């Protein structure tokens, strides 16, 4: 069941080891497709067609603008670039004359046990000294190879491990990146290692924003290669689908927007998260450049359609009791339309009708999902973003097993269905 789109997705996942690299790979993909890069803090010039802007290295907004004379049919799809993992603390080294160990904090809500004994690497952004205090230099760094691990304690020393043992985040989750030479123990080793990796002197490093990620590659599985096992499926599959969909030809009287937010896994409340004014500001700038007045923009927003594209919980065959008895999502049965009257997922009947109409006319398989009434489930950026932009908003995505595990599982057919639906959402005429 492998296809060119699946191979391209695997390449995107492998390269997108942290939000800055997910954005950088998106940037390269859009430039190759003829999009121009513009600065968010500079004046935008007409004519506008295909372009994008990057916000603080971790968020990207892409625009595909048709010829708009009186108004614009506004269609937005958004996903997020971050994933549950570990973040390296500013004073990184944990003193030891035995091993090189770094001090980390848990980022988001991972399934902690799944990160034990996995090959780990480091990815993110580093600040370097510049000409003055307001002109620091910034470089992205990805070690691109396994450099560490969090070893389990052997069962002989932890006899209750298979009965469920509490994990202390400060004690049990500190990754180890090698051993110390007995004759030359260095308690400040990380600055030198990081400097060597990016090709600078250690004294040039001011600070860093670095993540520890699982250095495993995506693979196909199943007797018919119908399954995908990979780190970071949540939510890079959605990012990839949006990037591919927005590359369509401009649609007259239509503005298409694709947004890759950061910080969804920790609540979206940041300058580049969905719980911010950043997208509203960008739309203000766009409509001003197009020459439209504020009442036209507001009308387009209220009549527009917004897709929050994120992962859904697939029915686990060993635990069907955890799922709603009538609204379940299964692997390789289509993308998922997620519903929640509690607005844990964005839920608006106007766009739900549009989604179902597009999918049925295009013969794209889809499923309806709701949580059990006694299980709250997760939430997404959809309800947050739609509180800033009062558009018709709904949540869709692919079903998956083991969401927030170090490696998640999904169905090949569902990924293809989501790709096709996002393209039709953007390009439906």
C-alpha positions as CSV (number, residue, x, y, z in Angstrom):
1,X,0.0,0.0,0.0
2,X,3.0,2.3,-0.1
3,X,2.6,5.3,-2.3
4,X,4.7,8.4,-3.3
5,X,2.8,10.5,-0.7
6,X,3.7,8.0,2.1
7,X,7.4,8.1,1.1
8,X,7.3,11.9,1.1
9,X,5.6,11.9,4.5
10,X,8.3,9.6,5.9
11,X,10.9,12.1,4.6
12,X,9.1,15.0,6.3
13,X,8.8,13.1,9.6
14,X,12.4,12.1,9.6
15,X,13.6,15.7,9.0
16,X,11.0,17.4,11.4
17,X,12.6,16.4,14.7
18,X,11.5,19.6,16.5
19,X,9.2,22.5,15.7
20,X,11.9,24.6,14.1
21,X,12.8,21.8,11.7
22,X,9.1,21.0,11.0
23,X,8.8,24.7,9.9
24,X,12.1,24.7,8.0
25,X,11.0,21.6,6.0
26,X,7.6,23.2,5.4
27,X,9.4,26.3,4.2
28,X,11.6,24.3,1.7
29,X,8.5,22.4,0.4
30,X,6.5,25.6,-0.2
31,X,9.4,27.4,-1.9
32,X,9.8,24.3,-4.2
33,X,6.1,24.7,-5.1
34,X,6.5,28.3,-6.1
35,X,5.5,30.1,-2.9
36,X,7.4,33.3,-1.9
37,X,8.5,34.0,1.6
38,X,7.5,37.3,3.1
39,X,8.2,38.9,6.5
40,X,5.3,39.3,8.9
41,X,6.7,42.7,10.1
42,X,7.2,44.2,6.7
43,X,4.7,45.7,4.2
44,X,3.1,43.2,1.9
45,X,2.8,44.2,-1.7
46,X,0.1,43.4,-4.3
47,X,-0.4,41.2,-6.3
48,X,-0.6,38.5,-3.7
49,X,-0.8,34.9,-4.9
50,X,1.2,32.1,-3.2
51,X,3.3,33.1,-0.2
52,X,4.1,32.3,3.4
53,X,5.5,33.8,6.5
54,X,7.4,32.3,9.5
55,X,6.7,33.5,13.1
56,X,9.6,33.2,15.6
57,X,11.0,30.1,13.8
58,X,8.3,27.7,15.2
59,X,5.1,28.7,13.4
60,X,4.3,29.1,9.7
61,X,1.3,30.5,7.9
62,X,0.9,29.9,4.2
63,X,-1.5,31.8,1.9
64,X,-2.9,30.9,-1.5
65,X,-4.9,33.9,-2.8
66,X,-7.1,34.0,-5.8
67,X,-8.3,37.1,-7.6
68,X,-10.6,38.8,-5.0
69,X,-12.7,41.7,-6.1
70,X,-15.4,42.2,-3.6
71,X,-14.7,39.6,-0.9
72,X,-13.0,36.3,-0.3
73,X,-14.2,32.8,0.6
74,X,-12.0,32.1,3.5
75,X,-10.8,28.5,4.1
76,X,-8.3,27.8,6.8
77,X,-6.7,24.5,7.9
78,X,-4.4,24.4,11.0
79,X,-2.2,21.8,12.7
80,X,0.7,21.9,15.1
81,X,4.4,21.2,14.9
82,X,5.3,20.1,18.4
83,X,5.1,16.7,20.1
84,X,5.4,15.3,23.6
85,X,9.1,14.8,24.4
86,X,11.7,16.2,26.7
87,X,13.2,19.7,26.9
88,X,16.7,20.3,28.0
89,X,17.0,22.7,30.9
90,X,19.3,25.8,30.5
91,X,21.9,24.4,33.0
92,X,22.0,21.0,31.4
93,X,24.7,18.9,33.0
94,X,23.9,16.7,35.9
95,X,27.1,16.1,37.8
96,X,28.5,12.6,37.7
97,X,32.0,11.2,37.4
98,X,30.5,8.1,35.6
99,X,28.2,9.2,32.8
100,X,27.3,12.3,30.7
101,X,23.7,13.0,31.9
102,X,21.5,15.9,31.0
103,X,18.8,17.5,33.1
104,X,15.5,17.6,31.2
105,X,11.8,18.4,31.9
106,X,8.8,16.6,30.4
107,X,7.2,18.6,27.5
108,X,3.5,17.9,27.0
109,X,1.9,14.7,28.0
110,X,3.9,11.7,26.7
111,X,3.4,8.0,27.6
112,X,6.6,8.1,29.7
113,X,7.4,4.4,29.8
114,X,7.6,4.2,26.0
115,X,10.7,6.5,26.0
116,X,12.8,4.0,28.0
117,X,15.5,2.2,26.0
118,X,14.8,4.1,22.8
119,X,17.6,5.8,20.8
120,X,17.4,9.5,21.5
121,X,18.8,12.5,19.8
122,X,18.8,16.3,20.2
123,X,17.2,19.0,18.0
124,X,16.3,22.6,18.3
125,X,17.6,26.2,18.2
126,X,20.7,27.8,19.6
127,X,21.4,31.5,20.4
128,X,24.9,32.9,19.6
129,X,26.5,36.2,20.5
130,X,26.2,38.9,17.8
131,X,27.6,42.3,17.2
132,X,25.6,43.8,20.1
133,X,23.0,42.8,22.7
134,X,20.1,43.2,20.3
135,X,21.6,41.3,17.4
136,X,22.1,37.7,18.5
137,X,22.6,35.0,15.9
138,X,20.4,31.9,15.8
139,X,21.2,28.5,14.3
140,X,19.2,25.3,14.1
141,X,20.8,22.1,15.2
142,X,19.9,18.5,14.8
143,X,22.4,15.8,15.9
144,X,20.6,13.5,13.4
145,X,21.9,10.3,15.1
146,X,21.3,8.4,18.3
147,X,23.3,10.1,21.1
148,X,21.5,9.1,24.2
149,X,19.0,6.8,26.0
150,X,17.0,6.4,29.2
151,X,17.8,2.9,30.3
152,X,15.3,0.8,32.2
153,X,16.2,-0.6,35.6
154,X,16.6,-4.4,35.1
155,X,13.6,-6.5,36.3
156,X,15.9,-8.3,38.8
157,X,16.3,-4.9,40.6
158,X,12.7,-3.8,40.1
159,X,10.6,-6.9,40.5
160,X,7.2,-5.0,40.4
161,X,7.9,-3.2,37.1
162,X,5.3,-5.2,35.2
163,X,2.7,-4.4,37.8
164,X,3.0,-0.7,37.2
165,X,5.6,1.4,39.0
166,X,5.4,5.2,39.5
167,X,7.9,7.2,37.4
168,X,9.7,10.1,39.1
169,X,10.2,12.7,36.4
170,X,13.3,14.2,38.0
171,X,14.9,10.8,38.9
172,X,13.9,8.3,36.3
173,X,13.8,10.3,33.1
174,X,17.2,11.9,32.9
175,X,18.8,10.7,29.6
176,X,22.4,9.5,29.5
177,X,24.6,10.5,26.6
178,X,27.7,8.5,27.2
179,X,30.3,7.7,29.9
180,X,33.0,9.9,31.4
181,X,36.6,9.0,31.1
182,X,37.8,8.2,34.6
183,X,41.0,10.2,34.2
184,X,39.3,13.3,32.7
185,X,35.8,13.9,34.2
186,X,34.2,17.0,32.7
187,X,31.1,18.3,34.6
188,X,30.5,21.1,31.9
189,X,30.7,18.9,28.9
190,X,27.5,19.9,27.0
191,X,28.6,23.4,25.9
192,X,31.7,22.0,24.2
193,X,29.7,19.2,22.6
194,X,27.0,21.5,21.3
195,X,29.6,24.0,20.0
196,X,31.4,21.3,18.1
197,X,28.1,20.1,16.6
198,X,27.2,23.6,15.2
199,X,30.8,24.6,14.4
200,X,31.4,27.5,16.8
201,X,33.3,28.1,20.0
202,X,31.6,27.3,23.3
203,X,31.9,30.8,24.6
204,X,29.8,32.0,21.6
205,X,26.7,30.1,22.9
206,X,24.3,32.3,24.9
207,X,21.4,29.9,25.4
208,X,19.4,27.2,23.6
209,X,15.9,25.8,23.1
210,X,16.6,22.1,22.6
211,X,14.5,18.9,22.7
212,X,15.3,15.3,23.2
213,X,13.5,13.2,20.6
214,X,13.2,9.6,19.6
215,X,15.7,8.9,16.7
216,X,13.7,6.1,15.1
217,X,12.6,6.2,11.5
218,X,9.0,5.6,10.2
219,X,8.3,2.1,9.0
220,X,5.5,0.2,7.3
221,X,4.1,-2.8,9.1
222,X,1.3,-5.4,8.8
223,X,1.1,-8.4,6.4
224,X,0.0,-6.0,3.6
225,X,2.1,-3.0,4.7
226,X,-1.1,-1.3,5.6
227,X,0.2,0.2,8.9
228,X,2.6,3.0,9.7
229,X,4.7,3.0,12.9
230,X,6.5,6.2,13.5
231,X,7.5,8.9,16.0
232,X,5.7,12.2,15.7
233,X,2.7,11.1,13.7
234,X,0.8,13.4,16.0
235,X,0.8,15.9,14.4
236,X,3.2,15.9,11.4
237,X,0.8,13.9,9.3
238,X,-1.7,16.8,9.6
239,X,1.1,19.3,8.8
240,X,2.1,17.4,5.7
241,X,-1.5,17.1,4.5
242,X,-2.0,20.9,4.8
243,X,1.2,21.7,3.0
244,X,0.3,19.4,0.1
245,X,-3.2,20.6,-0.1
246,X,-2.5,24.3,-0.2
247,X,-0.3,24.0,-3.2
248,X,-3.3,23.9,-5.5
249,X,-3.9,26.6,-8.1
250,X,-5.5,29.8,-6.8
251,X,-9.3,29.8,-6.6
252,X,-11.1,32.9,-7.7
253,X,-12.6,35.0,-4.9
254,X,-11.0,32.7,-2.4
255,X,-8.3,33.0,0.3
256,X,-6.7,29.7,1.4
257,X,-4.7,29.6,4.6
258,X,-2.6,26.8,6.1
259,X,-1.2,27.3,9.6
260,X,1.4,25.3,11.4
261,X,1.2,26.4,15.1
262,X,3.6,25.6,17.9
263,X,3.0,24.7,21.6
264,X,-0.3,22.9,21.1
265,X,0.9,20.1,23.4
266,X,1.3,22.5,26.3
267,X,-1.9,24.4,25.9
268,X,-1.2,26.7,22.8
269,X,-0.8,29.8,25.0
270,X,2.2,31.5,23.4
271,X,3.1,34.1,20.8
272,X,3.2,31.3,18.2
273,X,0.4,29.1,19.5
274,X,-3.3,29.0,18.6
275,X,-4.2,30.8,21.9
276,X,-2.7,34.1,20.5
277,X,-3.7,37.0,18.2
278,X,-1.1,36.1,15.6
279,X,-3.4,34.6,12.9
280,X,-5.9,37.5,13.4
281,X,-3.0,40.0,12.9
282,X,-1.9,38.2,9.7
283,X,-5.4,38.2,8.3
284,X,-5.7,42.0,9.1
285,X,-2.5,42.5,7.2
286,X,-3.7,40.4,4.3
287,X,-7.1,42.1,4.0
288,X,-5.5,45.6,4.2
289,X,-3.1,44.7,1.4
290,X,-6.0,43.4,-0.7
291,X,-7.7,46.8,-0.2
292,X,-10.7,45.4,1.8
293,X,-12.3,47.3,4.6
294,X,-12.7,45.7,8.1
295,X,-16.4,45.0,7.7
296,X,-15.6,42.8,4.6
297,X,-12.9,41.0,6.5
298,X,-15.2,40.4,9.5
299,X,-18.0,39.1,7.2
300,X,-15.6,36.7,5.4
301,X,-14.3,35.4,8.8
302,X,-17.9,34.8,10.1
303,X,-18.8,33.0,6.9
304,X,-15.5,31.2,6.5
305,X,-14.5,27.6,7.2
306,X,-11.7,26.5,9.6
307,X,-10.4,22.9,9.9
308,X,-8.4,21.9,13.0
309,X,-6.4,18.9,11.8
310,X,-5.2,16.7,14.5
311,X,-5.0,13.0,15.5
312,X,-8.0,10.9,16.7
313,X,-8.1,7.9,18.9
314,X,-8.5,4.7,16.9
315,X,-10.4,1.8,18.5
316,X,-7.9,-0.3,20.4
317,X,-8.7,-4.0,19.7
318,X,-7.6,-5.1,23.2
319,X,-9.6,-2.4,25.0
320,X,-12.9,-1.7,23.2
321,X,-14.5,-0.8,26.6
322,X,-12.7,2.5,26.5
323,X,-14.6,3.8,23.4
324,X,-18.1,5.0,22.6
325,X,-20.4,2.2,21.7
326,X,-21.6,3.8,18.4
327,X,-19.1,6.5,17.3
328,X,-15.8,4.6,16.9
329,X,-12.9,5.2,14.6
330,X,-10.9,2.3,13.1
331,X,-7.7,2.1,11.3
332,X,-7.9,2.1,7.5
333,X,-11.6,3.0,7.4
334,X,-11.0,6.7,6.5
335,X,-10.2,10.0,8.1
336,X,-12.1,11.0,11.2
337,X,-14.6,13.8,11.9
338,X,-14.4,14.4,15.7
339,X,-17.4,15.6,17.5
340,X,-17.9,17.0,21.1
341,X,-20.8,18.9,22.4
342,X,-18.4,20.0,25.2
343,X,-16.2,21.7,22.6
344,X,-13.2,19.6,23.5
345,X,-13.1,19.4,19.7
346,X,-14.4,22.2,17.7
347,X,-18.0,21.3,16.7
348,X,-20.1,23.4,14.3
349,X,-22.9,21.9,12.3
350,X,-22.4,24.3,9.3
351,X,-18.9,23.0,8.6
352,X,-19.7,19.4,9.5
353,X,-22.3,19.5,6.7
354,X,-19.6,20.8,4.3
355,X,-17.1,18.2,5.3
356,X,-19.5,15.4,4.8
357,X,-20.7,16.8,1.5
358,X,-17.2,17.1,0.1
359,X,-16.1,13.7,1.3
360,X,-19.2,12.0,-0.1
361,X,-19.0,13.8,-3.5
362,X,-15.3,12.9,-3.8
363,X,-15.8,9.3,-2.5
364,X,-13.3,9.9,0.3
365,X,-13.9,7.5,3.2
366,X,-14.5,9.1,6.6
367,X,-15.7,8.1,10.1
368,X,-17.5,9.9,13.0
369,X,-15.8,9.8,16.4
370,X,-17.1,10.8,19.8
371,X,-15.6,10.0,23.2
372,X,-17.4,7.8,25.7
373,X,-19.7,9.9,27.9
374,X,-17.7,9.0,31.0
375,X,-14.3,9.7,29.4
376,X,-13.4,13.3,28.7
377,X,-10.6,12.6,26.2
378,X,-8.2,15.2,24.9
379,X,-8.6,18.5,23.3
380,X,-7.2,20.4,20.3
381,X,-6.3,23.8,19.0
382,X,-9.7,24.1,17.2
383,X,-11.9,25.5,20.0
384,X,-9.0,27.8,21.0
385,X,-8.4,29.2,17.5
386,X,-12.1,29.6,16.8
387,X,-12.5,31.7,19.9
388,X,-10.2,34.3,18.2
389,X,-11.7,33.8,14.7
390,X,-15.4,33.2,14.9
391,X,-15.5,30.9,11.9
392,X,-17.3,27.7,11.2
393,X,-14.8,25.3,12.8
394,X,-14.5,21.5,13.1
395,X,-11.9,18.9,14.1
396,X,-10.7,16.2,11.7
397,X,-7.7,13.9,11.5
398,X,-6.4,10.4,11.2
399,X,-7.2,7.7,13.7
400,X,-4.2,6.2,15.5
401,X,-3.1,3.9,18.2
402,X,-0.9,4.9,21.2
403,X,-1.3,8.6,20.8
404,X,1.6,10.4,22.6
405,X,3.7,7.3,22.7
406,X,7.3,7.5,21.6
407,X,6.1,5.7,18.5
408,X,2.5,5.9,17.3
409,X,0.6,3.7,14.8
410,X,-1.7,4.7,12.0
411,X,-3.3,3.3,8.8
412,X,-1.9,4.0,5.3
413,X,-5.3,4.4,3.8
414,X,-6.4,6.9,6.4
415,X,-3.3,9.1,5.7
416,X,-4.1,9.0,2.0
417,X,-7.8,9.8,2.7
418,X,-6.8,12.8,4.8
419,X,-4.4,14.1,2.1
420,X,-7.1,13.8,-0.5
421,X,-9.7,15.5,1.7
422,X,-7.6,18.5,2.5
423,X,-6.8,19.0,-1.2
424,X,-10.6,18.9,-2.0
425,X,-11.4,21.3,0.9
426,X,-9.0,23.8,-0.5
427,X,-9.7,23.3,-4.2
428,X,-13.4,22.4,-4.2
429,X,-15.1,24.7,-6.8
